[in-house]
Amino acid sequence: MNIGVVSLRVRLFGVRSLKEKRGILKRLMNDLRKKYNISVSEVGAHDSKNFFEIGIAMVNTDKAFIERVFDAIIDYLELYPGMEVEETEREVW
């Protein structure tokens, strides 16, 4: 069994309030859960309307599969309108 964890710091553009940010983030996290079958949660930058930090976890028997899923998630976020991935940290055990 292998466990993968990735932390992402993402910049948001054009967001005017925390309420708007939370709506975007909630929709994004639900999309990620459905599309990639992962666990995801906001882990930082709770009071910033311009940034969010999420943590993603996944368990699988194949390390390479976890890495491919994490790559796909990062690519998906980079194409999502109004945001830019600034930092990523990942570990797979």
PDB file with one MODEL, atoms N, CA, C and O in Angstrom:
MODEL        1
ATOM      1  N   MET A   1       0.849  -1.178   0.000  1.00  0.00           N
ATOM      2  CA  MET A   1       0.000   0.000   0.000  1.00  0.00           C
ATOM      3  C   MET A   1       0.892   1.237   0.000  1.00  0.00           C
ATOM      4  O   MET A   1       1.864   1.316   0.752  1.00  0.00           O
ATOM      5  N   ASN A   2       0.550   2.197  -0.850  1.00  0.00           N
ATOM      6  CA  ASN A   2       1.278   3.460  -0.945  1.00  0.00           C
ATOM      7  C   ASN A   2       0.331   4.609  -0.637  1.00  0.00           C
ATOM      8  O   ASN A   2      -0.851   4.584  -0.979  1.00  0.00           O
ATOM      9  N   ILE A   3       0.891   5.619   0.022  1.00  0.00           N
ATOM     10  CA  ILE A   3       0.118   6.806   0.381  1.00  0.00           C
ATOM     11  C   ILE A   3       0.794   8.008  -0.256  1.00  0.00           C
ATOM     12  O   ILE A   3       2.008   8.180  -0.151  1.00  0.00           O
ATOM     13  N   GLY A   4       0.001   8.831  -0.914  1.00  0.00           N
ATOM     14  CA  GLY A   4       0.518  10.051  -1.518  1.00  0.00           C
ATOM     15  C   GLY A   4      -0.172  11.263  -0.930  1.00  0.00           C
ATOM     16  O   GLY A   4      -1.379  11.260  -0.687  1.00  0.00           O
ATOM     17  N   VAL A   5       0.628  12.308  -0.706  1.00  0.00           N
ATOM     18  CA  VAL A   5       0.107  13.563  -0.165  1.00  0.00           C
ATOM     19  C   VAL A   5       0.699  14.704  -0.979  1.00  0.00           C
ATOM     20  O   VAL A   5       1.899  14.722  -1.252  1.00  0.00           O
ATOM     21  N   VAL A   6      -0.138  15.647  -1.362  1.00  0.00           N
ATOM     22  CA  VAL A   6       0.345  16.841  -2.055  1.00  0.00           C
ATOM     23  C   VAL A   6      -0.309  18.065  -1.422  1.00  0.00           C
ATOM     24  O   VAL A   6      -1.504  18.067  -1.127  1.00  0.00           O
ATOM     25  N   SER A   7       0.496  19.105  -1.220  1.00  0.00           N
ATOM     26  CA  SER A   7       0.003  20.392  -0.727  1.00  0.00           C
ATOM     27  C   SER A   7       0.183  21.412  -1.838  1.00  0.00           C
ATOM     28  O   SER A   7       1.231  21.466  -2.482  1.00  0.00           O
ATOM     29  N   LEU A   8      -0.842  22.216  -2.057  1.00  0.00           N
ATOM     30  CA  LEU A   8      -0.814  23.202  -3.133  1.00  0.00           C
ATOM     31  C   LEU A   8      -1.176  24.576  -2.594  1.00  0.00           C
ATOM     32  O   LEU A   8      -2.118  24.721  -1.815  1.00  0.00           O
ATOM     33  N   ARG A   9      -0.426  25.573  -3.012  1.00  0.00           N
ATOM     34  CA  ARG A   9      -0.766  26.974  -2.720  1.00  0.00           C
ATOM     35  C   ARG A   9      -1.140  27.607  -4.056  1.00  0.00           C
ATOM     36  O   ARG A   9      -0.359  27.594  -5.007  1.00  0.00           O
ATOM     37  N   VAL A  10      -2.344  28.157  -4.108  1.00  0.00           N
ATOM     38  CA  VAL A  10      -2.892  28.650  -5.369  1.00  0.00           C
ATOM     39  C   VAL A  10      -3.328  30.105  -5.208  1.00  0.00           C
ATOM     40  O   VAL A  10      -3.970  30.475  -4.225  1.00  0.00           O
ATOM     41  N   ARG A  11      -2.961  30.920  -6.198  1.00  0.00           N
ATOM     42  CA  ARG A  11      -3.374  32.328  -6.221  1.00  0.00           C
ATOM     43  C   ARG A  11      -4.671  32.455  -7.015  1.00  0.00           C
ATOM     44  O   ARG A  11      -4.822  31.866  -8.085  1.00  0.00           O
ATOM     45  N   LEU A  12      -5.597  33.233  -6.471  1.00  0.00           N
ATOM     46  CA  LEU A  12      -6.870  33.516  -7.144  1.00  0.00           C
ATOM     47  C   LEU A  12      -6.851  34.937  -7.699  1.00  0.00           C
ATOM     48  O   LEU A  12      -6.325  35.852  -7.065  1.00  0.00           O
ATOM     49  N   PHE A  13      -7.420  35.111  -8.868  1.00  0.00           N
ATOM     50  CA  PHE A  13      -7.496  36.428  -9.496  1.00  0.00           C
ATOM     51  C   PHE A  13      -8.955  36.872  -9.601  1.00  0.00           C
ATOM     52  O   PHE A  13      -9.831  36.077  -9.943  1.00  0.00           O
ATOM     53  N   GLY A  14      -9.204  38.144  -9.305  1.00  0.00           N
ATOM     54  CA  GLY A  14     -10.533  38.714  -9.477  1.00  0.00           C
ATOM     55  C   GLY A  14     -11.538  38.374  -8.400  1.00  0.00           C
ATOM     56  O   GLY A  14     -12.735  38.593  -8.585  1.00  0.00           O
ATOM     57  N   VAL A  15     -11.078  37.843  -7.277  1.00  0.00           N
ATOM     58  CA  VAL A  15     -11.991  37.500  -6.179  1.00  0.00           C
ATOM     59  C   VAL A  15     -12.120  38.715  -5.261  1.00  0.00           C
ATOM     60  O   VAL A  15     -11.119  39.296  -4.843  1.00  0.00           O
ATOM     61  N   ARG A  16     -13.366  39.094  -4.952  1.00  0.00           N
ATOM     62  CA  ARG A  16     -13.609  40.308  -4.176  1.00  0.00           C
ATOM     63  C   ARG A  16     -13.923  40.057  -2.707  1.00  0.00           C
ATOM     64  O   ARG A  16     -13.870  40.990  -1.906  1.00  0.00           O
ATOM     65  N   SER A  17     -14.248  38.821  -2.332  1.00  0.00           N
ATOM     66  CA  SER A  17     -14.614  38.577  -0.930  1.00  0.00           C
ATOM     67  C   SER A  17     -14.264  37.142  -0.538  1.00  0.00           C
ATOM     68  O   SER A  17     -14.058  36.278  -1.389  1.00  0.00           O
ATOM     69  N   LEU A  18     -14.204  36.916   0.769  1.00  0.00           N
ATOM     70  CA  LEU A  18     -13.965  35.560   1.273  1.00  0.00           C
ATOM     71  C   LEU A  18     -15.117  34.635   0.911  1.00  0.00           C
ATOM     72  O   LEU A  18     -14.907  33.450   0.652  1.00  0.00           O
ATOM     73  N   LYS A  19     -16.329  35.171   0.893  1.00  0.00           N
ATOM     74  CA  LYS A  19     -17.495  34.365   0.534  1.00  0.00           C
ATOM     75  C   LYS A  19     -17.368  33.860  -0.907  1.00  0.00           C
ATOM     76  O   LYS A  19     -17.668  32.700  -1.189  1.00  0.00           O
ATOM     77  N   GLU A  20     -16.931  34.718  -1.800  1.00  0.00           N
ATOM     78  CA  GLU A  20     -16.731  34.317  -3.197  1.00  0.00           C
ATOM     79  C   GLU A  20     -15.622  33.268  -3.304  1.00  0.00           C
ATOM     80  O   GLU A  20     -15.750  32.292  -4.043  1.00  0.00           O
ATOM     81  N   LYS A  21     -14.528  33.480  -2.555  1.00  0.00           N
ATOM     82  CA  LYS A  21     -13.424  32.513  -2.555  1.00  0.00           C
ATOM     83  C   LYS A  21     -13.907  31.152  -2.071  1.00  0.00           C
ATOM     84  O   LYS A  21     -13.590  30.128  -2.676  1.00  0.00           O
ATOM     85  N   ARG A  22     -14.662  31.135  -0.998  1.00  0.00           N
ATOM     86  CA  ARG A  22     -15.129  29.860  -0.439  1.00  0.00           C
ATOM     87  C   ARG A  22     -16.060  29.134  -1.400  1.00  0.00           C
ATOM     88  O   ARG A  22     -16.048  27.905  -1.468  1.00  0.00           O
ATOM     89  N   GLY A  23     -16.867  29.886  -2.141  1.00  0.00           N
ATOM     90  CA  GLY A  23     -17.730  29.268  -3.147  1.00  0.00           C
ATOM     91  C   GLY A  23     -16.924  28.625  -4.268  1.00  0.00           C
ATOM     92  O   GLY A  23     -17.223  27.510  -4.695  1.00  0.00           O
ATOM     93  N   ILE A  24     -15.906  29.330  -4.739  1.00  0.00           N
ATOM     94  CA  ILE A  24     -15.023  28.797  -5.784  1.00  0.00           C
ATOM     95  C   ILE A  24     -14.306  27.559  -5.267  1.00  0.00           C
ATOM     96  O   ILE A  24     -14.243  26.539  -5.953  1.00  0.00           O
ATOM     97  N   LEU A  25     -13.766  27.650  -4.053  1.00  0.00           N
ATOM     98  CA  LEU A  25     -13.001  26.548  -3.478  1.00  0.00           C
ATOM     99  C   LEU A  25     -13.875  25.322  -3.231  1.00  0.00           C
ATOM    100  O   LEU A  25     -13.448  24.195  -3.486  1.00  0.00           O
ATOM    101  N   LYS A  26     -15.083  25.530  -2.740  1.00  0.00           N
ATOM    102  CA  LYS A  26     -15.990  24.404  -2.493  1.00  0.00           C
ATOM    103  C   LYS A  26     -16.315  23.679  -3.798  1.00  0.00           C
ATOM    104  O   LYS A  26     -16.291  22.450  -3.847  1.00  0.00           O
ATOM    105  N   ARG A  27     -16.615  24.433  -4.847  1.00  0.00           N
ATOM    106  CA  ARG A  27     -16.914  23.853  -6.155  1.00  0.00           C
ATOM    107  C   ARG A  27     -15.696  23.099  -6.704  1.00  0.00           C
ATOM    108  O   ARG A  27     -15.827  21.993  -7.230  1.00  0.00           O
ATOM    109  N   LEU A  28     -14.517  23.708  -6.576  1.00  0.00           N
ATOM    110  CA  LEU A  28     -13.289  23.080  -7.060  1.00  0.00           C
ATOM    111  C   LEU A  28     -13.003  21.774  -6.319  1.00  0.00           C
ATOM    112  O   LEU A  28     -12.690  20.763  -6.947  1.00  0.00           O
ATOM    113  N   MET A  29     -13.109  21.788  -4.992  1.00  0.00           N
ATOM    114  CA  MET A  29     -12.825  20.578  -4.220  1.00  0.00           C
ATOM    115  C   MET A  29     -13.812  19.466  -4.552  1.00  0.00           C
ATOM    116  O   MET A  29     -13.418  18.302  -4.627  1.00  0.00           O
ATOM    117  N   ASN A  30     -15.080  19.796  -4.752  1.00  0.00           N
ATOM    118  CA  ASN A  30     -16.061  18.782  -5.156  1.00  0.00           C
ATOM    119  C   ASN A  30     -15.732  18.210  -6.529  1.00  0.00           C
ATOM    120  O   ASN A  30     -15.846  17.003  -6.744  1.00  0.00           O
ATOM    121  N   ASP A  31     -15.322  19.078  -7.465  1.00  0.00           N
ATOM    122  CA  ASP A  31     -14.916  18.608  -8.796  1.00  0.00           C
ATOM    123  C   ASP A  31     -13.733  17.646  -8.698  1.00  0.00           C
ATOM    124  O   ASP A  31     -13.720  16.602  -9.351  1.00  0.00           O
ATOM    125  N   LEU A  32     -12.733  18.003  -7.876  1.00  0.00           N
ATOM    126  CA  LEU A  32     -11.549  17.150  -7.724  1.00  0.00           C
ATOM    127  C   LEU A  32     -11.913  15.805  -7.104  1.00  0.00           C
ATOM    128  O   LEU A  32     -11.420  14.767  -7.546  1.00  0.00           O
ATOM    129  N   ARG A  33     -12.769  15.814  -6.087  1.00  0.00           N
ATOM    130  CA  ARG A  33     -13.189  14.555  -5.449  1.00  0.00           C
ATOM    131  C   ARG A  33     -13.866  13.631  -6.454  1.00  0.00           C
ATOM    132  O   ARG A  33     -13.568  12.438  -6.507  1.00  0.00           O
ATOM    133  N   LYS A  34     -14.771  14.182  -7.245  1.00  0.00           N
ATOM    134  CA  LYS A  34     -15.512  13.372  -8.214  1.00  0.00           C
ATOM    135  C   LYS A  34     -14.617  12.866  -9.343  1.00  0.00           C
ATOM    136  O   LYS A  34     -14.715  11.707  -9.748  1.00  0.00           O
ATOM    137  N   LYS A  35     -13.755  13.729  -9.843  1.00  0.00           N
ATOM    138  CA  LYS A  35     -12.950  13.390 -11.018  1.00  0.00           C
ATOM    139  C   LYS A  35     -11.806  12.436 -10.692  1.00  0.00           C
ATOM    140  O   LYS A  35     -11.495  11.555 -11.493  1.00  0.00           O
ATOM    141  N   TYR A  36     -11.168  12.597  -9.514  1.00  0.00           N
ATOM    142  CA  TYR A  36      -9.951  11.847  -9.208  1.00  0.00           C
ATOM    143  C   TYR A  36     -10.070  10.886  -8.027  1.00  0.00           C
ATOM    144  O   TYR A  36      -9.104  10.183  -7.729  1.00  0.00           O
ATOM    145  N   ASN A  37     -11.199  10.825  -7.352  1.00  0.00           N
ATOM    146  CA  ASN A  37     -11.396   9.926  -6.212  1.00  0.00           C
ATOM    147  C   ASN A  37     -10.300  10.106  -5.154  1.00  0.00           C
ATOM    148  O   ASN A  37      -9.597   9.160  -4.799  1.00  0.00           O
ATOM    149  N   ILE A  38     -10.176  11.327  -4.668  1.00  0.00           N
ATOM    150  CA  ILE A  38      -9.150  11.694  -3.697  1.00  0.00           C
ATOM    151  C   ILE A  38      -9.816  12.297  -2.461  1.00  0.00           C
ATOM    152  O   ILE A  38     -11.010  12.595  -2.460  1.00  0.00           O
ATOM    153  N   SER A  39      -9.017  12.468  -1.415  1.00  0.00           N
ATOM    154  CA  SER A  39      -9.438  13.249  -0.252  1.00  0.00           C
ATOM    155  C   SER A  39      -8.793  14.618  -0.380  1.00  0.00           C
ATOM    156  O   SER A  39      -7.601  14.719  -0.668  1.00  0.00           O
ATOM    157  N   VAL A  40      -9.570  15.673  -0.170  1.00  0.00           N
ATOM    158  CA  VAL A  40      -9.046  17.032  -0.324  1.00  0.00           C
ATOM    159  C   VAL A  40      -9.668  17.937   0.730  1.00  0.00           C
ATOM    160  O   VAL A  40     -10.844  17.804   1.069  1.00  0.00           O
ATOM    161  N   SER A  41      -8.850  18.871   1.247  1.00  0.00           N
ATOM    162  CA  SER A  41      -9.328  19.802   2.264  1.00  0.00           C
ATOM    163  C   SER A  41      -8.524  21.094   2.189  1.00  0.00           C
ATOM    164  O   SER A  41      -7.366  21.091   1.771  1.00  0.00           O
ATOM    165  N   GLU A  42      -9.145  22.197   2.596  1.00  0.00           N
ATOM    166  CA  GLU A  42      -8.419  23.455   2.717  1.00  0.00           C
ATOM    167  C   GLU A  42      -7.564  23.369   3.979  1.00  0.00           C
ATOM    168  O   GLU A  42      -8.077  23.070   5.058  1.00  0.00           O
ATOM    169  N   VAL A  43      -6.264  23.629   3.850  1.00  0.00           N
ATOM    170  CA  VAL A  43      -5.352  23.455   4.982  1.00  0.00           C
ATOM    171  C   VAL A  43      -4.641  24.739   5.398  1.00  0.00           C
ATOM    172  O   VAL A  43      -3.893  24.734   6.375  1.00  0.00           O
ATOM    173  N   GLY A  44      -4.858  25.830   4.681  1.00  0.00           N
ATOM    174  CA  GLY A  44      -4.189  27.074   5.041  1.00  0.00           C
ATOM    175  C   GLY A  44      -4.764  28.251   4.280  1.00  0.00           C
ATOM    176  O   GLY A  44      -5.617  28.088   3.407  1.00  0.00           O
ATOM    177  N   ALA A  45      -4.283  29.447   4.624  1.00  0.00           N
ATOM    178  CA  ALA A  45      -4.708  30.707   3.996  1.00  0.00           C
ATOM    179  C   ALA A  45      -6.224  30.886   4.086  1.00  0.00           C
ATOM    180  O   ALA A  45      -6.861  31.348   3.139  1.00  0.00           O
ATOM    181  N   HIS A  46      -6.791  30.516   5.228  1.00  0.00           N
ATOM    182  CA  HIS A  46      -8.246  30.585   5.403  1.00  0.00           C
ATOM    183  C   HIS A  46      -8.785  32.011   5.327  1.00  0.00           C
ATOM    184  O   HIS A  46      -9.904  32.224   4.860  1.00  0.00           O
ATOM    185  N   ASP A  47      -8.006  32.981   5.777  1.00  0.00           N
ATOM    186  CA  ASP A  47      -8.495  34.359   5.838  1.00  0.00           C
ATOM    187  C   ASP A  47      -8.033  35.219   4.674  1.00  0.00           C
ATOM    188  O   ASP A  47      -8.241  36.433   4.692  1.00  0.00           O
ATOM    189  N   SER A  48      -7.419  34.630   3.673  1.00  0.00           N
ATOM    190  CA  SER A  48      -6.965  35.372   2.500  1.00  0.00           C
ATOM    191  C   SER A  48      -7.944  35.171   1.356  1.00  0.00           C
ATOM    192  O   SER A  48      -8.338  34.042   1.065  1.00  0.00           O
ATOM    193  N   LYS A  49      -8.339  36.257   0.706  1.00  0.00           N
ATOM    194  CA  LYS A  49      -9.226  36.110  -0.447  1.00  0.00           C
ATOM    195  C   LYS A  49      -8.443  35.896  -1.738  1.00  0.00           C
ATOM    196  O   LYS A  49      -9.026  35.540  -2.762  1.00  0.00           O
ATOM    197  N   ASN A  50      -7.125  36.111  -1.699  1.00  0.00           N
ATOM    198  CA  ASN A  50      -6.303  35.994  -2.903  1.00  0.00           C
ATOM    199  C   ASN A  50      -5.575  34.660  -3.034  1.00  0.00           C
ATOM    200  O   ASN A  50      -5.048  34.351  -4.102  1.00  0.00           O
ATOM    201  N   PHE A  51      -5.538  33.872  -1.973  1.00  0.00           N
ATOM    202  CA  PHE A  51      -4.833  32.592  -1.984  1.00  0.00           C
ATOM    203  C   PHE A  51      -5.683  31.532  -1.308  1.00  0.00           C
ATOM    204  O   PHE A  51      -6.550  31.835  -0.488  1.00  0.00           O
ATOM    205  N   PHE A  52      -5.416  30.274  -1.669  1.00  0.00           N
ATOM    206  CA  PHE A  52      -5.900  29.167  -0.861  1.00  0.00           C
ATOM    207  C   PHE A  52      -4.843  28.081  -0.867  1.00  0.00           C
ATOM    208  O   PHE A  52      -4.051  27.967  -1.803  1.00  0.00           O
ATOM    209  N   GLU A  53      -4.841  27.287   0.190  1.00  0.00           N
ATOM    210  CA  GLU A  53      -3.939  26.147   0.306  1.00  0.00           C
ATOM    211  C   GLU A  53      -4.795  24.915   0.539  1.00  0.00           C
ATOM    212  O   GLU A  53      -5.635  24.884   1.438  1.00  0.00           O
ATOM    213  N   ILE A  54      -4.568  23.895  -0.291  1.00  0.00           N
ATOM    214  CA  ILE A  54      -5.308  22.648  -0.127  1.00  0.00           C
ATOM    215  C   ILE A  54      -4.328  21.497   0.044  1.00  0.00           C
ATOM    216  O   ILE A  54      -3.207  21.525  -0.463  1.00  0.00           O
ATOM    217  N   GLY A  55      -4.779  20.494   0.767  1.00  0.00           N
ATOM    218  CA  GLY A  55      -4.042  19.251   0.925  1.00  0.00           C
ATOM    219  C   GLY A  55      -4.831  18.135   0.275  1.00  0.00           C
ATOM    220  O   GLY A  55      -6.049  18.047   0.427  1.00  0.00           O
ATOM    221  N   ILE A  56      -4.129  17.288  -0.447  1.00  0.00           N
ATOM    222  CA  ILE A  56      -4.761  16.178  -1.161  1.00  0.00           C
ATOM    223  C   ILE A  56      -4.066  14.896  -0.743  1.00  0.00           C
ATOM    224  O   ILE A  56      -2.840  14.852  -0.649  1.00  0.00           O
ATOM    225  N   ALA A  57      -4.848  13.851  -0.490  1.00  0.00           N
ATOM    226  CA  ALA A  57      -4.290  12.548  -0.114  1.00  0.00           C
ATOM    227  C   ALA A  57      -4.918  11.464  -0.971  1.00  0.00           C
ATOM    228  O   ALA A  57      -6.072  11.553  -1.389  1.00  0.00           O
ATOM    229  N   MET A  58      -4.107  10.426  -1.221  1.00  0.00           N
ATOM    230  CA  MET A  58      -4.574   9.305  -2.030  1.00  0.00           C
ATOM    231  C   MET A  58      -3.850   8.044  -1.593  1.00  0.00           C
ATOM    232  O   MET A  58      -2.670   8.086  -1.245  1.00  0.00           O
ATOM    233  N   VAL A  59      -4.558   6.925  -1.611  1.00  0.00           N
ATOM    234  CA  VAL A  59      -3.983   5.619  -1.287  1.00  0.00           C
ATOM    235  C   VAL A  59      -4.172   4.713  -2.495  1.00  0.00           C
ATOM    236  O   VAL A  59      -5.251   4.665  -3.084  1.00  0.00           O
ATOM    237  N   ASN A  60      -3.097   3.986  -2.864  1.00  0.00           N
ATOM    238  CA  ASN A  60      -3.163   3.064  -3.994  1.00  0.00           C
ATOM    239  C   ASN A  60      -2.002   2.088  -3.871  1.00  0.00           C
ATOM    240  O   ASN A  60      -1.050   2.341  -3.133  1.00  0.00           O
ATOM    241  N   THR A  61      -2.078   0.987  -4.581  1.00  0.00           N
ATOM    242  CA  THR A  61      -0.993   0.004  -4.543  1.00  0.00           C
ATOM    243  C   THR A  61       0.151   0.367  -5.484  1.00  0.00           C
ATOM    244  O   THR A  61       1.230  -0.218  -5.395  1.00  0.00           O
ATOM    245  N   ASP A  62      -0.069   1.321  -6.378  1.00  0.00           N
ATOM    246  CA  ASP A  62       0.919   1.672  -7.400  1.00  0.00           C
ATOM    247  C   ASP A  62       1.393   3.115  -7.216  1.00  0.00           C
ATOM    248  O   ASP A  62       0.618   4.054  -7.399  1.00  0.00           O
ATOM    249  N   LYS A  63       2.677   3.292  -6.853  1.00  0.00           N
ATOM    250  CA  LYS A  63       3.234   4.634  -6.661  1.00  0.00           C
ATOM    251  C   LYS A  63       3.156   5.473  -7.929  1.00  0.00           C
ATOM    252  O   LYS A  63       2.838   6.661  -7.875  1.00  0.00           O
ATOM    253  N   ALA A  64       3.444   4.860  -9.056  1.00  0.00           N
ATOM    254  CA  ALA A  64       3.432   5.586 -10.326  1.00  0.00           C
ATOM    255  C   ALA A  64       2.035   6.123 -10.636  1.00  0.00           C
ATOM    256  O   ALA A  64       1.894   7.218 -11.181  1.00  0.00           O
ATOM    257  N   PHE A  65       1.012   5.358 -10.291  1.00  0.00           N
ATOM    258  CA  PHE A  65      -0.361   5.813 -10.512  1.00  0.00           C
ATOM    259  C   PHE A  65      -0.658   7.051  -9.674  1.00  0.00           C
ATOM    260  O   PHE A  65      -1.268   8.002 -10.164  1.00  0.00           O
ATOM    261  N   ILE A  66      -0.231   7.044  -8.416  1.00  0.00           N
ATOM    262  CA  ILE A  66      -0.432   8.207  -7.545  1.00  0.00           C
ATOM    263  C   ILE A  66       0.255   9.428  -8.142  1.00  0.00           C
ATOM    264  O   ILE A  66      -0.332  10.510  -8.184  1.00  0.00           O
ATOM    265  N   GLU A  67       1.488   9.267  -8.601  1.00  0.00           N
ATOM    266  CA  GLU A  67       2.223  10.380  -9.217  1.00  0.00           C
ATOM    267  C   GLU A  67       1.487  10.906 -10.448  1.00  0.00           C
ATOM    268  O   GLU A  67       1.398  12.118 -10.642  1.00  0.00           O
ATOM    269  N   ARG A  68       0.957  10.001 -11.285  1.00  0.00           N
ATOM    270  CA  ARG A  68       0.222  10.427 -12.489  1.00  0.00           C
ATOM    271  C   ARG A  68      -1.042  11.199 -12.118  1.00  0.00           C
ATOM    272  O   ARG A  68      -1.374  12.199 -12.755  1.00  0.00           O
ATOM    273  N   VAL A  69      -1.736  10.736 -11.096  1.00  0.00           N
ATOM    274  CA  VAL A  69      -2.946  11.445 -10.656  1.00  0.00           C
ATOM    275  C   VAL A  69      -2.581  12.831 -10.136  1.00  0.00           C
ATOM    276  O   VAL A  69      -3.258  13.805 -10.465  1.00  0.00           O
ATOM    277  N   PHE A  70      -1.531  12.939  -9.337  1.00  0.00           N
ATOM    278  CA  PHE A  70      -1.112  14.247  -8.829  1.00  0.00           C
ATOM    279  C   PHE A  70      -0.714  15.176  -9.973  1.00  0.00           C
ATOM    280  O   PHE A  70      -1.052  16.359  -9.951  1.00  0.00           O
ATOM    281  N   ASP A  71      -0.001  14.655 -10.973  1.00  0.00           N
ATOM    282  CA  ASP A  71       0.347  15.465 -12.148  1.00  0.00           C
ATOM    283  C   ASP A  71      -0.912  15.946 -12.862  1.00  0.00           C
ATOM    284  O   ASP A  71      -0.990  17.103 -13.275  1.00  0.00           O
ATOM    285  N   ALA A  72      -1.893  15.063 -13.007  1.00  0.00           N
ATOM    286  CA  ALA A  72      -3.149  15.423 -13.681  1.00  0.00           C
ATOM    287  C   ALA A  72      -3.906  16.492 -12.893  1.00  0.00           C
ATOM    288  O   ALA A  72      -4.500  17.394 -13.484  1.00  0.00           O
ATOM    289  N   ILE A  73      -3.888  16.395 -11.568  1.00  0.00           N
ATOM    290  CA  ILE A  73      -4.568  17.390 -10.732  1.00  0.00           C
ATOM    291  C   ILE A  73      -3.910  18.756 -10.890  1.00  0.00           C
ATOM    292  O   ILE A  73      -4.601  19.764 -11.034  1.00  0.00           O
ATOM    293  N   ILE A  74      -2.589  18.795 -10.866  1.00  0.00           N
ATOM    294  CA  ILE A  74      -1.874  20.064 -11.028  1.00  0.00           C
ATOM    295  C   ILE A  74      -2.153  20.654 -12.405  1.00  0.00           C
ATOM    296  O   ILE A  74      -2.386  21.857 -12.525  1.00  0.00           O
ATOM    297  N   ASP A  75      -2.134  19.825 -13.443  1.00  0.00           N
ATOM    298  CA  ASP A  75      -2.468  20.303 -14.793  1.00  0.00           C
ATOM    299  C   ASP A  75      -3.891  20.851 -14.837  1.00  0.00           C
ATOM    300  O   ASP A  75      -4.138  21.893 -15.445  1.00  0.00           O
ATOM    301  N   TYR A  76      -4.820  20.157 -14.198  1.00  0.00           N
ATOM    302  CA  TYR A  76      -6.220  20.582 -14.153  1.00  0.00           C
ATOM    303  C   TYR A  76      -6.340  21.953 -13.482  1.00  0.00           C
ATOM    304  O   TYR A  76      -7.055  22.826 -13.973  1.00  0.00           O
ATOM    305  N   LEU A  77      -5.642  22.138 -12.366  1.00  0.00           N
ATOM    306  CA  LEU A  77      -5.704  23.414 -11.653  1.00  0.00           C
ATOM    307  C   LEU A  77      -5.069  24.540 -12.455  1.00  0.00           C
ATOM    308  O   LEU A  77      -5.551  25.672 -12.418  1.00  0.00           O
ATOM    309  N   GLU A  78      -3.995  24.246 -13.180  1.00  0.00           N
ATOM    310  CA  GLU A  78      -3.343  25.285 -13.975  1.00  0.00           C
ATOM    311  C   GLU A  78      -4.227  25.755 -15.128  1.00  0.00           C
ATOM    312  O   GLU A  78      -4.080  26.884 -15.597  1.00  0.00           O
ATOM    313  N   LEU A  79      -5.139  24.907 -15.586  1.00  0.00           N
ATOM    314  CA  LEU A  79      -6.055  25.289 -16.661  1.00  0.00           C
ATOM    315  C   LEU A  79      -7.364  25.878 -16.143  1.00  0.00           C
ATOM    316  O   LEU A  79      -8.148  26.422 -16.921  1.00  0.00           O
ATOM    317  N   TYR A  80      -7.606  25.775 -14.837  1.00  0.00           N
ATOM    318  CA  TYR A  80      -8.836  26.296 -14.235  1.00  0.00           C
ATOM    319  C   TYR A  80      -8.817  27.822 -14.338  1.00  0.00           C
ATOM    320  O   TYR A  80      -7.814  28.437 -13.978  1.00  0.00           O
ATOM    321  N   PRO A  81      -9.885  28.447 -14.814  1.00  0.00           N
ATOM    322  CA  PRO A  81      -9.869  29.903 -15.007  1.00  0.00           C
ATOM    323  C   PRO A  81      -9.775  30.671 -13.689  1.00  0.00           C
ATOM    324  O   PRO A  81     -10.418  30.316 -12.701  1.00  0.00           O
ATOM    325  N   GLY A  82      -8.960  31.734 -13.694  1.00  0.00           N
ATOM    326  CA  GLY A  82      -8.875  32.629 -12.550  1.00  0.00           C
ATOM    327  C   GLY A  82      -7.952  32.194 -11.440  1.00  0.00           C
ATOM    328  O   GLY A  82      -8.001  32.753 -10.344  1.00  0.00           O
ATOM    329  N   MET A  83      -7.098  31.195 -11.698  1.00  0.00           N
ATOM    330  CA  MET A  83      -6.166  30.769 -10.652  1.00  0.00           C
ATOM    331  C   MET A  83      -4.834  30.331 -11.234  1.00  0.00           C
ATOM    332  O   MET A  83      -4.727  29.975 -12.407  1.00  0.00           O
ATOM    333  N   GLU A  84      -3.809  30.370 -10.365  1.00  0.00           N
ATOM    334  CA  GLU A  84      -2.458  29.984 -10.749  1.00  0.00           C
ATOM    335  C   GLU A  84      -1.823  29.208  -9.596  1.00  0.00           C
ATOM    336  O   GLU A  84      -1.824  29.679  -8.458  1.00  0.00           O
ATOM    337  N   VAL A  85      -1.287  28.034  -9.880  1.00  0.00           N
ATOM    338  CA  VAL A  85      -0.607  27.231  -8.866  1.00  0.00           C
ATOM    339  C   VAL A  85       0.754  27.870  -8.600  1.00  0.00           C
ATOM    340  O   VAL A  85       1.562  28.018  -9.517  1.00  0.00           O
ATOM    341  N   GLU A  86       1.009  28.252  -7.338  1.00  0.00           N
ATOM    342  CA  GLU A  86       2.266  28.911  -6.990  1.00  0.00           C
ATOM    343  C   GLU A  86       3.276  27.962  -6.360  1.00  0.00           C
ATOM    344  O   GLU A  86       4.467  28.037  -6.663  1.00  0.00           O
ATOM    345  N   GLU A  87       2.817  27.075  -5.492  1.00  0.00           N
ATOM    346  CA  GLU A  87       3.731  26.155  -4.807  1.00  0.00           C
ATOM    347  C   GLU A  87       3.103  24.774  -4.737  1.00  0.00           C
ATOM    348  O   GLU A  87       1.891  24.629  -4.579  1.00  0.00           O
ATOM    349  N   THR A  88       3.954  23.762  -4.856  1.00  0.00           N
ATOM    350  CA  THR A  88       3.498  22.386  -4.652  1.00  0.00           C
ATOM    351  C   THR A  88       4.537  21.645  -3.826  1.00  0.00           C
ATOM    352  O   THR A  88       5.740  21.846  -3.990  1.00  0.00           O
ATOM    353  N   GLU A  89       4.062  20.800  -2.952  1.00  0.00           N
ATOM    354  CA  GLU A  89       4.915  19.873  -2.195  1.00  0.00           C
ATOM    355  C   GLU A  89       4.234  18.525  -2.243  1.00  0.00           C
ATOM    356  O   GLU A  89       3.041  18.416  -1.960  1.00  0.00           O
ATOM    357  N   ARG A  90       4.991  17.490  -2.604  1.00  0.00           N
ATOM    358  CA  ARG A  90       4.371  16.163  -2.655  1.00  0.00           C
ATOM    359  C   ARG A  90       5.303  15.116  -2.088  1.00  0.00           C
ATOM    360  O   ARG A  90       6.528  15.214  -2.168  1.00  0.00           O
ATOM    361  N   GLU A  91       4.669  14.111  -1.513  1.00  0.00           N
ATOM    362  CA  GLU A  91       5.391  12.959  -0.981  1.00  0.00           C
ATOM    363  C   GLU A  91       4.573  11.716  -1.263  1.00  0.00           C
ATOM    364  O   GLU A  91       3.346  11.726  -1.168  1.00  0.00           O
ATOM    365  N   VAL A  92       5.265  10.649  -1.609  1.00  0.00           N
ATOM    366  CA  VAL A  92       4.615   9.354  -1.794  1.00  0.00           C
ATOM    367  C   VAL A  92       5.446   8.340  -1.032  1.00  0.00           C
ATOM    368  O   VAL A  92       6.657   8.243  -1.235  1.00  0.00           O
ATOM    369  N   TRP A  93       4.797   7.581  -0.154  1.00  0.00           N
ATOM    370  CA  TRP A  93       5.495   6.557   0.626  1.00  0.00           C
ATOM    371  C   TRP A  93       5.042   5.195   0.192  1.00  0.00           C
ATOM    372  O   TRP A  93       5.511   4.190   0.726  1.00  0.00           O
TER     373      TRP A  93
ENDMDL
END
